Structure formats: structure tokens, C-alpha cells
Amino acid sequence: MFSSDVKKDWSDHALWWEKKKTWLLKTHWTLDKYGIQADARLLFTPQHKLLRLQLPNMKHMKVKVNFSDRVFKAVSDICKTFNIRHPEELSLLRKPRDPKKKKKKLEEAEEEAMELDGPLLTPGSAVSGSQSKRPSSCPLSPTTAWFGDSPLSEGNPSILAVSQPISSPDILAKLYKPQALLDKAKINQGWLDSSRSLMEQDVKENEVLLLRFKYHSFFDLNPKYDAIRVNQLYEQAKWAILLEEIECTEEEMMMFAALQGDITSIPELADYVKIFKPKKLTLKSCEVTPDVNISGQKFNIKLLIPVADGMNEIWLRCDMARRHAAIHVARNCLLLRRRREPGRVGRGCEVTPDVNISGQKFNIKLLIPVADGMNEIWLRCDMEKQYAHWMAACRLASKGKTMADSSYSLEVQNILSFLKMQHMNPDPQYIAEPIATDINPECLVSPRYLKKYKSKQISGRILEAHQNVAQMSLIEAKMRFIQAWQSLPEFGITHFLAKYVTVEFADEPSLAFICAEVDCKVVHEFIGGYIFLSTRAKDQNESLDEEMFYKLTSGWV
């Protein structure tokens, strides 16, 4: 019995027939038409359930997904939430089990350790329209390009659009690494059927599934619109190389490591810098003129307050008893008017140096835009090196750039060189101090090369390769990494275990085989999926033809 004053929305609930693994979504059908007998067990359950998705960057996100939708549609909704264009390139994969790890509790502990405290997302819940409606010729601001109207607008952009360095070699050691072609084939056994729902494939609520780029055919990859897509592609390529899922030569590995270092080695400032503001406006220097008429009960005060561009005139009208109180109130009001939010150092702020080498004065004046004008803040540094780093960071921020930009190191060097020229007796042998580059080769190359070479040898080779990519921006380095990954001989090859029955290479080549340890539908979907992707064109509507996909991937006997 339910209380009449308790309201609950049942619109997301539907009937699930466990024995037949079928959703009863055609509400106009009778149970008899479905073939349901009196002894059938039906479950009245929500269609949207919680999933833990492991993204290509190996981070976990909690997402509510429609378990009654076909996987193809569910992935499309997930990608719309994450603002990833062309969701037809991705799908869901069950996590491969490492045969060497027998303790399930240990695996669960590892999963928890890598999980992010991200927001709970429901695909489609906060998206006002189809992502495909966005004009492809209209560039977006960095924020909207990453998140748009999705729930991630209020989250942390670094989760999806910024690559984080691998913090410890132990992370690589814990992850499953295929040792042979048979292991690579076993990974591909876990792909879900895109034409069936999650419930039909025994996916449980709160289960971990991998969101991966299934088809290695990346259409219209544009850094201007695809910040998240590019980063997640880079992450999938990076982990495939580090876990040796794809083969590459030593030179290629060092080049990949150099690009990784360029992408993830973001400089940081962790100094003690004195911050101060100009003194607040007070009434000490203002001119106070009384305007009093006792008989007429006139008690006025004229204030001339100095401001930046002259004098500000203010009149106060009060009675005799509250004359001093009125002045006190006026003082407080003026102080409040001058109190502003500190603002953020970013695009539009003005950065002015205030340096005196002989007096060891290294100051930076910042004028930061706020709602009602400009807020003035001063940074006082103790020495030249500290000043150079902070000045370079502020200059880049005023241009809308971060310290991750490749020009940061060059900016620091230019500032140091300019300061050196101002010394009374400059050293003619002066060489600019190089920016220290910390390299952790254990996190940049696959274990195979760590066994073959010492860390110092690998670091030297990575630094040598880094010279060719040092001036690239972050997005350029990611795109170069993806392009190099696509150039590898094994790129795009998907492994399955099969037994060949008939091979005929005459005028009409034909091939017959029997799949082992995997449903033939998985292989059929790969073939049909690539055919579907080959039909895409830039001039056509970006909306997906789901029925055509199902015809190409499901129409088999």
C-alpha cells in the first residue's frame, strides 16, 4: 500500500522478462501477445541504471545509462553528454580479466583506487538539442567546445580534455598487458552487441564497462571542435603503445615518449610571492567643507575626495546630533565601493613590470578585469629567476594561454636574458639557464625497453627526440601522436581467434572461417561497421542513420 500523499515518478520504469531477456516496451501490446503465461516472472524496474565507465584515459566516470536502449543508441547518448562527435566510432567493451590475477577483491581495490569523484551524469538530461545541430563551421570558445550544454559544464575539464601524466610506474604494472596474439584476440571477445540492449547482454547495474574507439576510422578530426575527442584518442593510443597492444620500433617508441613528455610535462609555480594591493581610499586626504545654517536647521557637509582623474564631490545632509555619525557612515560607504572581487589573471588583464636591478626590486603590476572595472594587484618577487617565471606566466595568461603552452620556456629565457643585459657588468659568457625537464622514463616507454636499457640511457634518447617536438603546442603534439600511431604497421588490425575453412583467391576472392571463443556476430559487426563508416561524407547531415547501421551489422544468418 502506498500513501496517497507520496508522489513518485514511474515514467522511467518498464517491465523486464528475465527468462526471455526481453523488455516489454510496446505498451499497446497485451501480455498474451508477448506470449507471457501466468507463471512468467516479470520485473518492474527503472530503465536508466548506473554504470561505471572507464574512459580511454583510464579514468572512471559514473553515468546513468538507458539499459533498454540498444548499445549503439546508448553510446550515442553517452558521447553527446561528453561532447564527443561521431559516436559511431566508439562502443562498449567488457573489461578483460588478467589470468595472472586470481583475487577478485584485489582487482576491485585497484578499480576504486583509480576512480574519480566526478559528477553523476545522465545522458541527455541537460542537453537541450542534438549535438549534430551545431554548425560545423562555427568555432566555439574553449569552454563550450569542451562541454557545451552537457552536465560536465559544471565539472572539472581536466577529466576529459586534458591529459594527466602517469603518476607512478606501478599503475602500468597493475594493468593487463597482452603477451601474445592470443591475448589480443581475447580482448576483442568483450565487445558488446550494438544491436541489443545492455540488459539483454547481462550487464549489471554499477558494472564497469570500457568506452573505447572501436573502429579506427576517425572522420573529420578537427582540434577546433574536438578537444575531448582528440584527447581521448591520444589517451587510447598512448595506453595501447605502453601496454604493448601494438608493436613499434625503438625509434618510434622514443618519439612517442618525447611527445608524451611534451603533452604532460606542464610547468608549475609553487613559490612564496608577496601579494599586496594599493591602499584603500580613505577620507584622510579629502577636503571637508561645512555648510551650516543654525536658524534654518541646515547641517550639510561638502566632501571633495581625490580620485584617479580629479576630485569627486559628495554632499552629506544631516542633523547636528548625527553629524559625526554621518561622516563615519560616508567613510565606510566609500571603502565598500572600493572593495572588489580579486578576479582572475587571464585574457584581458594588463601586466606591467616594475624592476630595478640595482635595488633588487622585482615587482609585477596586474590590472585584472572585474565586474565594475579593473582590480589592481602587485606581485613582489625576491629574485630574478622567480620574477622571470611569474612574469612569463602572467604574460601568457593575459593572452589566454597557460604554462602548458610551448612558448612558456622561451618567454622565461627571454626575460632572464633581458634582465642580464641590465646589469652594470654583464657576463659576456652568460648562457641562459635551461628549464629543468624532469623525465620519468618508467612512465613514458613500455616495459620491454625498461628491461633492455637503463633509465639514464632512455632519458637521454627521449631528450634527443624531444628537440624535434619541443615547439609544438599541446593540441599539435596530440595530433602528431595520433598520426604517428596511425602510421604504425599494426594500426587498425583487430585480432580474433578463427579457423579457416575455405580460402579462394580467384577472380572473386572469398574467405570462409569459423570463429572460436567469440560469437560470429562480433566479427560481422566489425566488417559491417567499417562499411557503414565508409559511407560518411562531410557535406551530409551529421545525424546518424541507425537503421542502416543495424542492416549492415545485424543482417546475418
N, C-alpha and C positions, 0 to 999 in steps of 0.2 A: 504494500500500500504506500502511496506517495502523498505527502501533504499537499493540499491544494494551493498553499502559498509558496511552494518551492517551484521555481521555474528552471527548466533545463532545456538546452537546445539539442535536439536529437537529429538535426538535419544531416550531420556527418555520419550517422550510423547506417549500417546496412546489414543484410543477412549473409552469412558465410556458411556454405555447405561443406563441412570438413571432409566427409567421405569422398565426394567428387572433386574437392578442391575448386569450388566454383563460387563466384559472387552472384547473388541474386539481385542484379541491378535493374532488371526490367520490371519495374513496379506494377506495370499494367498486366503482367502475366500472373496467372494463378499458380499456386504451388503444384497443382495437378499437372499443369502444362510443363513445369520443370521436371516432372517425374518424381516428385517427393512423396514418400509414403509416410504413414503415421509414426514409424519408428525412426525416421531420419532425425539426426541431431543437427540443429541449426544454431549458429552463434550470432547474436546481435551485437555488433562490435563497431567501433569507430573505423572509418576508412583511413584517416590520417593517423599515422603512428610514428613513433620516434625511431630514427636511425642515427647511427654514429658513422659519419662518412670520413674516410681517410682520403684527403686530397693528395694530388701529385706531390705536394711539398712535404708529405708525411705527417701533416698536422691533422687533428681530428676536429670535426665540427658536428654539433648536434643539430639535426634537421628533422622536421616533421614532413613526412612524405606520404602521398596517397597510395596506400597498399592495394587499392583496387584498380588503379591505372596500369596500363601496360608500361613496361620498363622504359620503352622509348619515350613515352609521354612524361613519365616521372623524371627522367634525366633532363628532358627539355625544360620542365618547371624548375628543377634544381639549378640548371645553368642560367635561367632567367633571373633567379634570386641572386646568383653570384655574378651576374653581368658578364657571362662568358658567351660570346657569339658562336654560332654554328655548333649547337649542342649535338648535332647528328654525328660529330666526330668522337663523342665520348660515350661511355657506357659504365655499367656497374660490374664489379668483379669480386668474387669471394676471396677472402684472404688466404693465400697458400699457407699450408702448415709445414713447418720445418720438421722433418723426420727426426732430427737430432734432439729436438726439444720434446721431452715426454711429459713435463709437468705443465698442465694447463694453467695452473694458478700463476706460474712464472710469466707466461705469455700475457695473461690478463693484467698482471702488475706492470709489465712493460707498456701495454697499451695505455694504462692510466697515467703512467709517467710522462707520456708524450702528448697527452690531451691538453687542448687549450680551453680556457674558460671563456669560450665565445658565446654569443647570444644564441638563444633557441630560435631557429629560423623555420618558417613555414612557407614553402614555395608558393608564390602568387599572392601571399597575404597582403603585401604592401606595395605591389607593383600595379600602377594604375592602368597600364596598357601593355600591349605586346612589345617586346624588345625590338622586334623586327620593324616596328613603325618608326623607329628613329632614323632620320635621314642619314644615309651613309656618307653624304658629302659635308655634313655639319660637324666639325670637331667640337669636342666637349672640354670643359675645364678638367684638370687632373682629378678633382674630387668626384665630379659627376661621371667622368669616364671610368672611374674605378667602380663606383657604387650606384650612381643614378638614384632611382627611387626605391631601391631594394632595402631590406632591413639592415643591411651592412652599412648604410649611410651613418648610422649611429654607433658603429663598431670601430674596431681598430683596423685601418687599412693595411698595416703591415702583415696581417694574417694571410692575405691573398695576393697582394700586388707587389710586395717587397720580399726579396729573398733574404732569408736569415742564414748566417754561417752555421755550419755543423759545429756544435759546441765541444764535442768530445769524440775521440775515435771509438769509444765504447758503443756509441749509437750505431756505427757501421757494423761493429762486431755482433750486435744483437739481431740485426735484420737478416732475413732469409736471402741467401745467395745461391743461385742455381750452379751446380757443379758440372753439369753435363747437359747435352741436348735433351735428354730425357726429363731433366728437372725443368728446363724451359717449357717443354711440352706440357708438363703437369700444371704449370702456372695458368696456361690458357684453358685448362679444364674448368676454371672457375667463372667464366663469363656467363652472365645471366641471359636468358632468352628475352630478347627485346619485345617480342610479340605477346608475352604473358606477364601477368601482374606479379608483384613481389610475394603476395600470399600464396599464389599458385606454385611458387618455386620454393616454398618452405622457408622464406625469410622471416625471422622472428623480430619482434619489437626490440629495439635497443641493440640489435646486432651490428657488427662492424662490417661495412662494405667499402670497397675501394672505388673511388671515382677516378677513372683513367681515360686518356685518349686512346681509344680502341683502334681507330683507323688512322694510319699515318699518311693522311692526305689533308693538309691544312690549307683551307681555302681562304683567300683574301686576308692574310695575316697582316694587320695594319697596326703598328705601335701606337698610332694616334687614338685608336678606338679600343685596342685590345690589351690594355695594361695587365689585366688579370690573366687573360688567356695566354699572353706571351710569357708571363712569369711562371704560370703553372706548366706550360710546355717546357720551359727551361728546366724546371724542377724535375719533371718526369725524365727528361733527357739526362740530367745530372745524376740522378739515382740509378738510372739504367747503366750508366758508364761506371759509376763507383761500385755497384753490386755485380758488375761483370755480366750483365744480361746481354750486352752487345760487345763485340770484340773491337779493339782498336790498337794501333801500334804505340810504341813508346813515345815517339814524337807527337802523335796525336793526343796521347794522354797528358803530356806536359803542356800542350797548348790548351786543352780543356781545363787543366788545373790553373793555368795563368788567367784564363777568362773567369773562372770561379773566383779567384782571388780579387780580380778587378771588380767583380759584381758584389761580393760580400764583404770586402775589406773597407768598411765605412769608417772614416776617421771620427774620433770622439774628442770632445773637450771636457776635461774633468779637472778644472783649475779653481783656485780660490781667487776670485776677481772682486774688487771693491766696486760696489754699485751705489751711486748716490744721485739725488735729484737736486735741482736748484731750490733755494729756499722758497717756501710758500709765501704768497702775497700776504702782507700784514698791514696794519694801519699805522705803523711807526713812522713811515716817511710820507704819509698823506697830509694834506692841508685841511685843517678843521676850522670852519668859519661859522660862528653863531649868528642866527637871525632871530632876535628875540624882541617881542613887544608885550610888556607885562600887562598893560591895560587891555590890550586886545587878546590876551591869553594866547600869544603866538610864541611857540617854542620850537624853532626849526634849527637844523644843523646842516651845513653845506660841507660835503666831503669832496676833495679833489685827490683822486687816487692815481698814482703813476702806473701806467701800463706800457706795453712794448712800443706802441705807436703814439704816445702822448699822455694826456690826463683824462681820467674818467670821472665825470661829475655825478654825484649822488646826493639827494636831499632826504633828510630824515625829519619827520614831523612827530612831535611827542609832547607830553605834558611835563611840567617841571619835576614831578616826583620820579618820573621814569626816564629822565634824560640820560643818565649814565647807563641804565639798563638797555636803552635803545642803541647806544654806541657799542655795547658788548654784543648785542644781537647782530648788529651790522658786521662787526668783525668776524663773527662765526659764519655768517652767511657768505661773506667773501671767501673765507677759507674753504667752505664747502664747494663753492663754484669752481675753485681751482683744483679740487681733488678729482682726479680722473682715473679710469682704469688703466693699468700699466700697458695694455696692448701687447702685440707680439711683433718681434723683429721678423719682418717678411717683406714681400714685394710692396714697394711704395714708401718704405722708410728711408730716411736720409742719414747717411753715415759720413761723419766728418772727423778727420784725425786731429789730434791736439798733442803734438810731440815736440819735446825739447831734449835733444840728445845730451847736451852738456849738463842739463839739470835733471837728467834721468826721469823725464816726465813722459809717460806713455798713456795718454788718455784717448778714449773714443766717445764722441758725442753722437747720440742716437735721437732722431726725431721720429717717433713712431705714430702712425695714424691711428686715431681713436674716433669714437662717435662724434665728439664735439670739437675736433681739431687735431693738434699734434701734441704728443706727450714727450717731454724731454728727459732723457736718462743718460747718465755718464758712466762709462766703464773705466776704471783705473787699473792698469796693469803694472806689474813690478819690474818687468824686464823686456828686452826687445823680442825674444823668442815667443814669449807669452802674448805680447801685443800683436805680433805678426799672425799667429794662429787665430786670435779672436777677431782681428781686423779682416782677415780673409773670409772668415765665416760670416761676418756681418755684411760684407760686400756681396757675397753670393746670395745671402738671404734677401737683400734689397732687390736682387734681380729675380727672385722667385726660385732660386736654386738651393740645394742642400750641400752639405760637406761631402756627400757621396759623389758629387759631380767631379769629373776627371780634372777640371781646371782648378780645384782647391789647392792641390800641392804646388802647382805653378804659381798661383796667387801668393801663397806663403813665401815662396822663394823670391818672388819679385819684391815683396815688401821688405824682406830681410836684406836684399841687395840694395834697395833704396836707402834703408837706414844706415847700411855700412858706408855708403857714399857720403853721408852727412857727418861722419866722424872727422875730427880735426886731422888725424894722421891715419888715413885708411890703409889697410894692409894690402899691398899690390898682389900678394899671393893668396888673397881671400878666395875661398871656394865655398859656395853656398852649402849649408849643411843639408844633407839629403833627409827627406822624411823617412822615418823608420817604418819599414814594412814588415810586420810580423806574419810569418808564414808557418802554418801548421800542416806539413805535407801529409800527415796521417789522416787529415780530413779532406784532402784535395785529390788524392790518387787512390786507385783501387788497391786492395791488399796484396795483389800479385807483385806490384812494384816495390812495396814496402819490404817484402821479403828479399827482393833482388838487390836493392840499393840501400845505402844508409840515408838517414833523414837529411844530413847536410848536402849530400850529392843531389838528392831530389830537389831540395830548396834552391840550390844553385841553378839547376836546369829550369825550374819554374820561373825564377827571376830573369833568366836569359830569354825565355819565351814571352815573359810579361812585357818586355820592351816593345814588342810589336803591337800590343793592345792597350798600352798604358793610357793613351789619349782618348780612348773610346768612352762615350757616355754609358750609363747603366743599361739603357734600353738597347744601344748599339751592341754592347757586349753580349746581352742575352740573345739578340737576333743572330749574331755571329756564332754563338754557341749552338743554337738550333740549326743553323745552316750547316755547320761542321758535322753535327750529329746526323743530319740528312744525307751527308756525303759519305758516310761510312758504308762499306760493302754490305753489312748485315742489316742496314736500316730497312724497316718495313717488312721484315721477314717474321712471320708468326709460325711457331713450331707446334705441330700436332703429331701424335703417335698414330701411324696408319700402316695398313698392309695393302700393298698394291696388287690388284687382281689382273687388270688389263691395261696395257700401255700400247697405244697405236699412234705412230707419228708418220702418217702418210699425207695425202692431200688435205685431209681433215683430221687434225690431231685430236685424240681423245684419251682420256685418262679415267680409269675406274679404280677405286680403292675402298677399303673398309676401315672405318675409324675404330681405334682401340682406346678404351678407357675414357672416351668422350663421346657425347651424342653427336651424330652426324649433323644435327641442326646447328650446332655451334660453328662447324666449318662452313655449312651452307650460308649462314648469316654473314660470315666474313666475306664470302665471294659476292653475294648479293649486295652487301653493304658498300663494297668498293664500286660496284656498278652504279649504285644509287648516287654515290658521291661524284662519280664522273659526269653526271648529268647536270651538275650545278653550273650556273653562269652568273657573271656579275650584273648583267642587265635584267635578270629576272627578279621577281619578288622574293624576299628573303624568307617568307613563310614556308614551312616545311610541308611537303606532300607526304603525310604519314601513310596514306593508303598505298602509295607507290612503293614506299619502303617496305611495307608488310608484304606486298606482292612479290618483291624481289628477294626477300629474305625468308618468307614463310611458305611460299608456294612450292612445296616439295612433297614427294610421296614416300 
